[in-house]
Amino acid sequence: MGGCKSAWSFLSLVCWRIEWALKHKGIDYEYIEQDLRNKSTLLLKSSPRRNRHNHLLPEDPLEKAMVRFWAKYVDDKCVLDALAASRAKGSEQKKAVNSAQESLKLLEKLIEGKKLFGGETIGFLDLVVGSLPNWLRLLEGMEGIKLFDSEKLPLLHEWAQRFTEIPIIKECMPKTEDLISCFRAQRIGK
């Protein structure tokens, strides 16, 4: 093992992205499961912000800024809208589901005419967006709502199919059923 340690939690979207990036870059690492409610010293001392040089991002400053913007959009808009939809009830839930789908529709425009968000190869935005489909299916399975609709988001669905067939992604992608079981177990444990 080359000294690289991956401290992560099975339920963390960010952790999936990190594992995919490590696999994509061919970096050997030691996997260390973490309880995010009781963070270890290793996790508290580690910070992804320490390594500023990331080849998954474009070299051009404008392109790099755009990728970072869209990554933030995924976390701050798509994820939060999906969470709101999963927590809402009645007529408010329908509005929240529509809002979540609209935020995904805007994201979908970025993939038009491309194989991956990074073009022909995996880029940072692919890793960020890559955690969404399974996570959205988790929310759908738990709450009985439809967020990741193939009719409303056909390009995003096609991209998700291509992305999840990439060997390093396929190898690390948690199964939706496992996520639901883990999530239910954590809910019961609270």
C-alpha positions in Angstrom: 0.0 0.0 0.0 1.4 3.4 -1.0 0.5 5.3 2.1 -2.7 6.7 0.6 -5.6 6.2 3.0 -9.3 6.6 2.1 -11.3 7.4 5.2 -14.9 7.3 4.2 -18.5 6.3 4.9 -20.6 4.1 2.7 -23.5 6.6 2.7 -21.4 9.6 1.7 -21.8 10.9 -1.9 -18.5 12.7 -1.6 -16.7 9.5 -0.6 -18.0 7.6 -3.7 -16.5 10.4 -5.8 -13.2 10.1 -4.0 -13.1 6.3 -4.5 -13.9 6.6 -8.2 -11.2 9.3 -8.6 -8.6 7.1 -6.9 -9.5 4.1 -9.0 -9.6 6.3 -12.2 -6.1 7.6 -11.5 -4.8 4.1 -10.6 -3.9 5.1 -7.1 -3.5 2.3 -4.5 -5.2 3.2 -1.2 -6.2 1.7 2.1 -10.0 1.8 2.6 -10.9 2.9 6.2 -14.6 2.8 7.0 -15.7 5.8 9.1 -18.6 6.5 11.4 -19.5 10.1 10.4 -21.3 10.6 13.8 -18.0 9.9 15.6 -15.2 11.2 13.4 -11.7 9.7 13.8 -8.6 11.7 14.2 -7.5 10.6 10.7 -10.7 12.0 9.2 -10.5 15.2 11.2 -6.9 15.8 10.1 -7.5 14.9 6.4 -8.7 17.5 4.0 -9.2 17.3 0.2 -8.5 21.0 0.0 -4.8 20.4 0.8 -4.0 19.0 -2.7 -4.9 21.8 -5.1 -3.6 20.2 -8.2 -6.3 18.1 -9.8 -6.0 16.8 -13.3 -9.7 15.9 -13.3 -10.3 19.6 -13.8 -9.6 21.4 -17.1 -6.4 23.4 -17.3 -8.2 26.5 -18.7 -9.2 28.7 -15.8 -12.6 29.6 -17.3 -13.4 26.0 -18.0 -12.2 25.0 -14.6 -14.4 27.7 -13.0 -17.4 26.4 -14.9 -16.8 22.8 -13.8 -16.5 24.0 -10.2 -19.7 26.0 -10.5 -21.7 23.1 -11.8 -20.2 20.8 -9.1 -21.4 23.3 -6.5 -24.8 23.5 -8.3 -25.1 19.7 -8.0 -24.5 19.8 -4.2 -26.3 23.0 -3.4 -29.2 22.8 -5.8 -29.8 19.3 -7.1 -29.1 17.5 -3.8 -30.9 19.9 -1.6 -34.0 20.0 -4.0 -34.1 16.2 -3.9 -33.8 16.1 -0.1 -36.6 18.7 0.1 -38.8 16.5 -2.2 -38.1 13.4 -0.1 -39.1 15.3 3.1 -42.2 17.2 1.8 -45.7 15.8 2.1 -48.9 16.1 0.1 -49.2 18.9 -2.5 -45.9 20.4 -1.3 -44.1 17.2 -2.2 -45.4 17.4 -5.8 -44.0 21.0 -6.1 -40.7 19.9 -4.5 -40.4 16.9 -6.9 -41.0 19.2 -9.9 -38.4 21.7 -8.5 -35.9 18.8 -8.1 -36.5 17.6 -11.7 -36.1 21.1 -13.0 -32.7 21.5 -11.4 -31.7 18.1 -12.9 -33.1 19.2 -16.3 -30.8 22.2 -16.3 -27.8 20.0 -15.4 -28.9 17.6 -18.3 -28.2 20.4 -20.8 -24.5 20.2 -20.1 -24.3 16.6 -21.4 -26.0 17.4 -24.8 -23.7 16.1 -27.6 -21.2 14.6 -25.2 -20.4 11.1 -24.1 -19.4 12.2 -20.6 -19.5 15.6 -18.8 -15.7 15.6 -19.2 -16.1 14.9 -23.0 -14.6 11.6 -24.0 -12.9 10.9 -20.6 -14.1 11.0 -17.0 -13.8 14.5 -15.6 -14.5 16.0 -12.2 -18.1 16.7 -13.0 -18.7 13.1 -14.0 -17.5 12.0 -10.5 -19.8 14.6 -8.8 -22.9 13.8 -10.9 -22.1 10.1 -10.8 -23.2 9.8 -7.2 -26.7 11.3 -8.0 -28.5 8.4 -9.8 -28.1 5.8 -7.1 -28.7 8.4 -4.4 -31.9 9.6 -6.1 -33.1 6.0 -6.4 -32.4 5.6 -2.7 -34.7 8.6 -2.0 -37.3 7.2 -4.4 -37.2 3.8 -2.8 -37.5 5.2 0.7 -40.2 7.9 0.0 -42.1 6.5 -3.0 -41.4 9.5 -5.2 -40.0 9.7 -8.8 -37.1 12.1 -9.1 -34.8 10.4 -11.7 -37.5 10.0 -14.4 -36.1 8.6 -17.7 -38.8 10.2 -19.7 -38.2 13.7 -18.3 -34.4 13.3 -18.1 -33.5 11.0 -21.1 -30.0 12.4 -21.7 -29.1 12.2 -18.0 -30.3 8.6 -18.0 -28.2 7.7 -21.0 -25.2 9.3 -19.4 -25.8 7.4 -16.2 -25.9 4.1 -18.1 -22.6 4.9 -19.8 -21.0 6.1 -16.6 -22.0 3.1 -14.6 -20.6 0.7 -17.2 -17.1 2.2 -16.8 -15.2 -0.7 -15.1 -13.8 1.3 -12.2 -17.1 2.9 -11.5 -19.0 -0.3 -11.8 -16.6 -1.9 -9.4 -17.2 0.7 -6.7 -20.8 1.6 -7.3 -23.0 0.7 -4.3 -26.1 -1.2 -5.1 -29.3 0.8 -4.5 -30.7 -2.1 -2.4 -27.7 -2.0 -0.2 -28.0 1.7 0.3 -31.6 1.4 1.2 -30.9 -1.3 3.8 -28.0 0.7 5.3 -30.1 3.9 5.3 -33.0 2.1 7.0 -30.7 0.6 9.6 -29.3 4.1 10.4 -32.8 5.5 10.7 -33.7 2.7 13.2 -30.5 3.4 15.1 -31.4 7.0 15.8 
